[in-house]
Structure formats: C-alpha cells, structure tokens
Amino acid sequence: MAFRDQRRDVWSIEAFSLRVSVGDTVNIRHPLLDDVDALVLAVSQSPTRGTSTLEVWV
C-alpha cells in the first residue's frame, strides 16, 4: 500500500519502437519529468510509423 501513498501522474509518451511490456519499469529523460523511473500501464505500437505509445505511471 505504500506504493499508492504517493501522488502519481499518468503520462502518454510516444517513442521509437520499443520492446516493453505492461508492468515493466522504464527510465524517462525529459525536462518536465527530471529523469524518473515510470511503470508502464499500456503499450500500443504503430508498425507503419515505427513508434510505440506508452502510458506510464510517474
């Protein structure tokens, strides 16, 4: 329950095709997020554009 004690935000991030799964932890380097680890909640891939969209819990 301690994990849910803290405030968490959900972000949608588009990146070049990645091999990640729901439940994985990714490190995000972005000026708005200050280099944080985030939990992947959802992944959708676009093979035609070569990108992946991640919903992450920061």
Biopython code that builds the backbone (N, CA, C, O; Angstrom):
import numpy as np
from Bio.PDB.StructureBuilder import StructureBuilder

atoms = [
    (1, "MET", "N", (0.799, -1.196, 0.000)),
    (1, "MET", "CA", (0.000, 0.000, 0.000)),
    (1, "MET", "C", (0.854, 1.277, 0.000)),
    (1, "MET", "O", (0.382, 2.345, -0.391)),
    (2, "ALA", "N", (2.082, 1.161, 0.431)),
    (2, "ALA", "CA", (2.940, 2.340, 0.462)),
    (2, "ALA", "C", (3.161, 2.902, -0.936)),
    (2, "ALA", "O", (3.374, 4.103, -1.098)),
    (3, "PHE", "N", (3.111, 2.033, -1.949)),
    (3, "PHE", "CA", (3.301, 2.493, -3.328)),
    (3, "PHE", "C", (2.188, 3.464, -3.722)),
    (3, "PHE", "O", (2.434, 4.404, -4.478)),
    (4, "ARG", "N", (0.979, 3.255, -3.228)),
    (4, "ARG", "CA", (-0.162, 4.116, -3.569)),
    (4, "ARG", "C", (-0.267, 5.342, -2.674)),
    (4, "ARG", "O", (-1.107, 6.209, -2.914)),
    (5, "ASP", "N", (0.572, 5.427, -1.644)),
    (5, "ASP", "CA", (0.552, 6.573, -0.741)),
    (5, "ASP", "C", (0.918, 7.877, -1.439)),
    (5, "ASP", "O", (0.406, 8.943, -1.096)),
    (6, "GLN", "N", (1.800, 7.783, -2.411)),
    (6, "GLN", "CA", (2.326, 8.975, -3.057)),
    (6, "GLN", "C", (1.449, 9.383, -4.241)),
    (6, "GLN", "O", (0.774, 8.556, -4.854)),
    (7, "ARG", "N", (1.479, 10.663, -4.539)),
    (7, "ARG", "CA", (0.764, 11.164, -5.713)),
    (7, "ARG", "C", (1.458, 10.625, -6.963)),
    (7, "ARG", "O", (2.685, 10.665, -7.057)),
    (8, "ARG", "N", (0.689, 10.127, -7.910)),
    (8, "ARG", "CA", (1.211, 9.609, -9.171)),
    (8, "ARG", "C", (0.449, 10.239, -10.319)),
    (8, "ARG", "O", (-0.759, 10.451, -10.218)),
    (9, "ASP", "N", (1.138, 10.542, -11.410)),
    (9, "ASP", "CA", (0.517, 11.080, -12.613)),
    (9, "ASP", "C", (0.668, 10.073, -13.733)),
    (9, "ASP", "O", (1.660, 9.346, -13.790)),
    (10, "VAL", "N", (-0.315, 10.024, -14.629)),
    (10, "VAL", "CA", (-0.247, 9.157, -15.797)),
    (10, "VAL", "C", (0.106, 10.023, -16.996)),
    (10, "VAL", "O", (-0.543, 11.036, -17.255)),
    (11, "TRP", "N", (1.149, 9.612, -17.731)),
    (11, "TRP", "CA", (1.617, 10.327, -18.912)),
    (11, "TRP", "C", (1.520, 9.416, -20.121)),
    (11, "TRP", "O", (1.678, 8.201, -20.003)),
    (12, "SER", "N", (1.262, 9.996, -21.273)),
    (12, "SER", "CA", (1.300, 9.272, -22.539)),
    (12, "SER", "C", (2.536, 9.750, -23.282)),
    (12, "SER", "O", (2.714, 10.948, -23.505)),
    (13, "ILE", "N", (3.388, 8.804, -23.663)),
    (13, "ILE", "CA", (4.669, 9.144, -24.287)),
    (13, "ILE", "C", (4.814, 8.378, -25.591)),
    (13, "ILE", "O", (4.590, 7.169, -25.637)),
    (14, "GLU", "N", (5.186, 9.080, -26.641)),
    (14, "GLU", "CA", (5.437, 8.428, -27.928)),
    (14, "GLU", "C", (6.939, 8.331, -28.138)),
    (14, "GLU", "O", (7.669, 9.307, -27.965)),
    (15, "ALA", "N", (7.395, 7.132, -28.517)),
    (15, "ALA", "CA", (8.826, 6.895, -28.706)),
    (15, "ALA", "C", (9.020, 6.001, -29.915)),
    (15, "ALA", "O", (8.070, 5.395, -30.410)),
    (16, "PHE", "N", (10.264, 5.920, -30.392)),
    (16, "PHE", "CA", (10.567, 4.967, -31.452)),
    (16, "PHE", "C", (10.299, 3.574, -30.915)),
    (16, "PHE", "O", (10.381, 3.341, -29.709)),
    (17, "SER", "N", (9.985, 2.663, -31.792)),
    (17, "SER", "CA", (9.578, 1.309, -31.393)),
    (17, "SER", "C", (10.444, 0.750, -30.268)),
    (17, "SER", "O", (11.671, 0.705, -30.361)),
    (18, "LEU", "N", (9.776, 0.333, -29.218)),
    (18, "LEU", "CA", (10.441, -0.218, -28.040)),
    (18, "LEU", "C", (9.899, -1.610, -27.767)),
    (18, "LEU", "O", (8.768, -1.933, -28.133)),
    (19, "ARG", "N", (10.700, -2.415, -27.132)),
    (19, "ARG", "CA", (10.233, -3.738, -26.695)),
    (19, "ARG", "C", (10.005, -3.682, -25.193)),
    (19, "ARG", "O", (10.859, -4.085, -24.402)),
    (20, "VAL", "N", (8.857, -3.183, -24.822)),
    (20, "VAL", "CA", (8.474, -3.124, -23.415)),
    (20, "VAL", "C", (7.097, -3.750, -23.262)),
    (20, "VAL", "O", (6.334, -3.842, -24.223)),
    (21, "SER", "N", (6.790, -4.173, -22.058)),
    (21, "SER", "CA", (5.510, -4.790, -21.760)),
    (21, "SER", "C", (4.867, -4.077, -20.585)),
    (21, "SER", "O", (5.533, -3.368, -19.831)),
    (22, "VAL", "N", (3.575, -4.272, -20.440)),
    (22, "VAL", "CA", (2.858, -3.730, -19.291)),
    (22, "VAL", "C", (3.492, -4.303, -18.027)),
    (22, "VAL", "O", (3.733, -5.506, -17.936)),
    (23, "GLY", "N", (3.756, -3.443, -17.063)),
    (23, "GLY", "CA", (4.386, -3.858, -15.810)),
    (23, "GLY", "C", (5.880, -3.600, -15.765)),
    (23, "GLY", "O", (6.481, -3.639, -14.692)),
    (24, "ASP", "N", (6.493, -3.336, -16.926)),
    (24, "ASP", "CA", (7.924, -3.009, -16.956)),
    (24, "ASP", "C", (8.148, -1.614, -16.377)),
    (24, "ASP", "O", (7.236, -0.788, -16.339)),
    (25, "THR", "N", (9.365, -1.372, -15.931)),
    (25, "THR", "CA", (9.759, -0.046, -15.471)),
    (25, "THR", "C", (10.692, 0.552, -16.515)),
    (25, "THR", "O", (11.630, -0.104, -16.968)),
    (26, "VAL", "N", (10.433, 1.796, -16.893)),
    (26, "VAL", "CA", (11.274, 2.494, -17.867)),
    (26, "VAL", "C", (11.802, 3.779, -17.243)),
    (26, "VAL", "O", (11.152, 4.371, -16.381)),
    (27, "ASN", "N", (12.970, 4.204, -17.677)),
    (27, "ASN", "CA", (13.549, 5.456, -17.230)),
    (27, "ASN", "C", (13.262, 6.509, -18.281)),
    (27, "ASN", "O", (13.580, 6.322, -19.455)),
    (28, "ILE", "N", (12.663, 7.613, -17.870)),
    (28, "ILE", "CA", (12.282, 8.679, -18.798)),
    (28, "ILE", "C", (13.143, 9.900, -18.540)),
    (28, "ILE", "O", (13.234, 10.397, -17.417)),
    (29, "ARG", "N", (13.769, 10.369, -19.602)),
    (29, "ARG", "CA", (14.588, 11.584, -19.524)),
    (29, "ARG", "C", (13.883, 12.666, -20.323)),
    (29, "ARG", "O", (13.888, 12.654, -21.554)),
    (30, "HIS", "N", (13.281, 13.595, -19.608)),
    (30, "HIS", "CA", (12.535, 14.685, -20.231)),
    (30, "HIS", "C", (12.592, 15.880, -19.290)),
    (30, "HIS", "O", (12.520, 15.702, -18.074)),
    (31, "PRO", "N", (12.721, 17.098, -19.822)),
    (31, "PRO", "CA", (12.838, 18.276, -18.948)),
    (31, "PRO", "C", (11.669, 18.436, -17.966)),
    (31, "PRO", "O", (11.862, 18.939, -16.860)),
    (32, "LEU", "N", (10.468, 18.016, -18.355)),
    (32, "LEU", "CA", (9.318, 18.155, -17.456)),
    (32, "LEU", "C", (9.291, 17.091, -16.366)),
    (32, "LEU", "O", (8.620, 17.272, -15.350)),
    (33, "LEU", "N", (10.005, 15.990, -16.557)),
    (33, "LEU", "CA", (9.935, 14.884, -15.612)),
    (33, "LEU", "C", (11.210, 14.665, -14.810)),
    (33, "LEU", "O", (11.212, 13.849, -13.889)),
    (34, "ASP", "N", (12.274, 15.353, -15.123)),
    (34, "ASP", "CA", (13.520, 15.259, -14.347)),
    (34, "ASP", "C", (14.073, 13.849, -14.206)),
    (34, "ASP", "O", (14.418, 13.449, -13.094)),
    (35, "ASP", "N", (14.170, 13.086, -15.279)),
    (35, "ASP", "CA", (14.835, 11.775, -15.279)),
    (35, "ASP", "C", (14.267, 10.846, -14.198)),
    (35, "ASP", "O", (14.899, 10.620, -13.166)),
    (36, "VAL", "N", (13.077, 10.319, -14.450)),
    (36, "VAL", "CA", (12.386, 9.484, -13.460)),
    (36, "VAL", "C", (12.157, 8.073, -13.988)),
    (36, "VAL", "O", (12.185, 7.830, -15.194)),
    (37, "ASP", "N", (11.929, 7.151, -13.059)),
    (37, "ASP", "CA", (11.505, 5.806, -13.416)),
    (37, "ASP", "C", (9.982, 5.787, -13.411)),
    (37, "ASP", "O", (9.347, 6.387, -12.543)),
    (38, "ALA", "N", (9.405, 5.095, -14.385)),
    (38, "ALA", "CA", (7.951, 5.054, -14.514)),
    (38, "ALA", "C", (7.493, 3.621, -14.784)),
    (38, "ALA", "O", (8.211, 2.834, -15.403)),
    (39, "LEU", "N", (6.306, 3.298, -14.318)),
    (39, "LEU", "CA", (5.710, 1.985, -14.510)),
    (39, "LEU", "C", (4.835, 2.012, -15.764)),
    (39, "LEU", "O", (3.983, 2.891, -15.897)),
    (40, "VAL", "N", (5.030, 1.068, -16.683)),
    (40, "VAL", "CA", (4.264, 1.025, -17.930)),
    (40, "VAL", "C", (2.886, 0.438, -17.648)),
    (40, "VAL", "O", (2.769, -0.676, -17.136)),
    (41, "LEU", "N", (1.834, 1.202, -17.988)),
    (41, "LEU", "CA", (0.454, 0.766, -17.796)),
    (41, "LEU", "C", (-0.168, 0.225, -19.076)),
    (41, "LEU", "O", (-1.013, -0.669, -19.023)),
    (42, "ALA", "N", (0.243, 0.759, -20.231)),
    (42, "ALA", "CA", (-0.309, 0.316, -21.514)),
    (42, "ALA", "C", (0.707, 0.590, -22.617)),
    (42, "ALA", "O", (1.484, 1.542, -22.547)),
    (43, "VAL", "N", (0.683, -0.263, -23.632)),
    (43, "VAL", "CA", (1.584, -0.110, -24.779)),
    (43, "VAL", "C", (0.769, -0.301, -26.051)),
    (43, "VAL", "O", (0.029, -1.277, -26.173)),
    (44, "SER", "N", (0.899, 0.617, -26.992)),
    (44, "SER", "CA", (0.328, 0.416, -28.327)),
    (44, "SER", "C", (1.405, 0.729, -29.343)),
    (44, "SER", "O", (2.128, 1.718, -29.218)),
    (45, "GLN", "N", (1.506, -0.116, -30.343)),
    (45, "GLN", "CA", (2.562, 0.046, -31.333)),
    (45, "GLN", "C", (1.977, 0.358, -32.697)),
    (45, "GLN", "O", (0.916, -0.151, -33.058)),
    (46, "SER", "N", (2.665, 1.188, -33.445)),
    (46, "SER", "CA", (2.285, 1.535, -34.803)),
    (46, "SER", "C", (3.411, 1.088, -35.732)),
    (46, "SER", "O", (4.390, 1.812, -35.917)),
    (47, "PRO", "N", (3.275, -0.113, -36.323)),
    (47, "PRO", "CA", (4.339, -0.610, -37.194)),
    (47, "PRO", "C", (4.566, 0.256, -38.436)),
    (47, "PRO", "O", (5.682, 0.312, -38.954)),
    (48, "THR", "N", (3.523, 0.925, -38.913)),
    (48, "THR", "CA", (3.678, 1.753, -40.109)),
    (48, "THR", "C", (4.477, 3.025, -39.829)),
    (48, "THR", "O", (5.194, 3.517, -40.700)),
    (49, "ARG", "N", (4.351, 3.552, -38.617)),
    (49, "ARG", "CA", (5.120, 4.744, -38.257)),
    (49, "ARG", "C", (6.402, 4.400, -37.520)),
    (49, "ARG", "O", (7.279, 5.251, -37.372)),
    (50, "GLY", "N", (6.524, 3.156, -37.054)),
    (50, "GLY", "CA", (7.715, 2.751, -36.320)),
    (50, "GLY", "C", (7.800, 3.346, -34.928)),
    (50, "GLY", "O", (8.893, 3.569, -34.408)),
    (51, "THR", "N", (6.640, 3.606, -34.317)),
    (51, "THR", "CA", (6.624, 4.202, -32.975)),
    (51, "THR", "C", (5.810, 3.337, -32.027)),
    (51, "THR", "O", (5.007, 2.499, -32.438)),
    (52, "SER", "N", (6.049, 3.573, -30.745)),
    (52, "SER", "CA", (5.275, 2.952, -29.684)),
    (52, "SER", "C", (4.723, 4.083, -28.811)),
    (52, "SER", "O", (5.413, 5.072, -28.565)),
    (53, "THR", "N", (3.502, 3.940, -28.354)),
    (53, "THR", "CA", (2.933, 4.882, -27.419)),
    (53, "THR", "C", (2.801, 4.178, -26.076)),
    (53, "THR", "O", (2.186, 3.117, -25.976)),
    (54, "LEU", "N", (3.380, 4.777, -25.055)),
    (54, "LEU", "CA", (3.358, 4.202, -23.716)),
    (54, "LEU", "C", (2.509, 5.069, -22.803)),
    (54, "LEU", "O", (2.611, 6.295, -22.827)),
    (55, "GLU", "N", (1.672, 4.429, -21.999)),
    (55, "GLU", "CA", (1.003, 5.119, -20.906)),
    (55, "GLU", "C", (1.790, 4.709, -19.674)),
    (55, "GLU", "O", (1.898, 3.520, -19.372)),
    (56, "VAL", "N", (2.338, 5.681, -18.962)),
    (56, "VAL", "CA", (3.192, 5.373, -17.827)),
    (56, "VAL", "C", (2.688, 6.085, -16.576)),
    (56, "VAL", "O", (2.074, 7.151, -16.636)),
    (57, "TRP", "N", (2.974, 5.451, -15.446)),
    (57, "TRP", "CA", (2.630, 5.995, -14.137)),
    (57, "TRP", "C", (3.890, 6.533, -13.514)),
    (57, "TRP", "O", (4.814, 5.781, -13.205)),
    (58, "VAL", "N", (3.928, 7.843, -13.327)),
    (58, "VAL", "CA", (5.130, 8.522, -12.822)),
    (58, "VAL", "C", (4.912, 8.917, -11.390)),
    (58, "VAL", "O", (5.800, 9.502, -10.770)),
]
sb = StructureBuilder()
sb.init_structure("model")
sb.init_model(0)
sb.init_chain("A")
sb.init_seg("    ")
for serial, (resi, resn, name, xyz) in enumerate(atoms, 1):
    if name == "N":
        sb.init_residue(resn, " ", resi, " ")
    sb.init_atom(name, np.array(xyz, "f"), 0.0, 1.0, " ", f" {name:<3s}", serial, name[0])
structure = sb.get_structure()
